[in-house]
Amino acid sequence: MRDGVVLLGMKGTLGFDRRLGRAEVSRDGASAYFINGARCRRKDITQLFLGTGLGSRSYAIIEQGMISRVIEAKADDMRAFVEEAAGISKYKERRKETESRIADTRENLERLQDLRDEIDKQIRHLQRQATAARRYQELKQRERRLTAERKSASAACIASSFSRTAESCTSAPLSR
């Protein structure tokens, strides 16, 4: 299925520039957009119309009931008609998109701050664990050193006791 739209836009003060905007929709729901035969985004088509003062609710040919709708329009609707006719709807749309991107960026910054706080919390926990591990290693090393000193002292005591026993045995007369 194919839909085509022809748009006339001002080109300086001399005349009109003809632009053909086309949207193609396939049976599987995929769509493609073209301006003057060149592939483009849907946003480009929307921007093209917004820049001319024509919007989604405006008409190239005013139908019979349209004039009465404009006359009987509420203040907000009248404002929308005037904005579209003046061509500022393009800038309002850009502003909405920008505000949306700013809001998304703020949300991302909040998420990043939450992640940073969580990582800082984990770092503090890991630092406490590292301090405890270093203290454990120091105490374990001290224990090994003290155990080695105790065994050395014990061996020295046994050796000295042995040497005294050996001396007493050699100095004592042998009886037969």
SULNORSUL-V129273 format. One record per backbone hydrogen bond with DSSP energy under -1.0 kcal/mol. CO is the residue of the C=O (numbers start at 1). NH is the residue of the N-H. Records with the same first field share a line. If there is no record, write none. Layout:
# SULNORSUL-V129273
CO = NH + NH
This chain:
# SULNORSUL-V129273
1 = 25
3 = 23
5 = 21
7 = 19
9 = 17
11 = 15
15 = 11
17 = 9
19 = 7
20 = 36
21 = 5
22 = 34
23 = 3
24 = 32
26 = 29
30 = 26
32 = 24
33 = 40
34 = 22
35 = 38
38 = 35
41 = 45
42 = 46
43 = 47
44 = 48
45 = 49
46 = 50
47 = 51
49 = 52 + 54
55 = 58
65 = 69
66 = 70
67 = 71
68 = 72
74 = 78
75 = 79
76 = 80
77 = 81
78 = 82
79 = 83
80 = 84
81 = 85
82 = 86
83 = 87 + 88
88 = 92
89 = 93
90 = 94
91 = 95
92 = 96
93 = 97
94 = 98
95 = 99
96 = 100
97 = 101
98 = 102
99 = 103
100 = 104
101 = 105
102 = 106
103 = 107
104 = 108
105 = 109
106 = 110
107 = 111
108 = 112
109 = 113
110 = 114
111 = 115
112 = 116
113 = 117
114 = 118
115 = 119
116 = 120
117 = 121
118 = 122
119 = 123
120 = 124
121 = 125
122 = 126
123 = 127
124 = 128
125 = 129
126 = 130
127 = 131
128 = 132
129 = 133
130 = 134
131 = 135
132 = 136
133 = 137
134 = 138
135 = 139
136 = 140
137 = 141
138 = 142
139 = 143
140 = 144
141 = 145
142 = 146
143 = 147
144 = 148
145 = 149
146 = 150
147 = 151
148 = 152
149 = 153
150 = 154
151 = 155
152 = 156
153 = 157
154 = 158
155 = 159
156 = 160
157 = 161
158 = 162
159 = 163
160 = 164
161 = 165
162 = 166
163 = 167
164 = 168
165 = 169
166 = 170
167 = 171
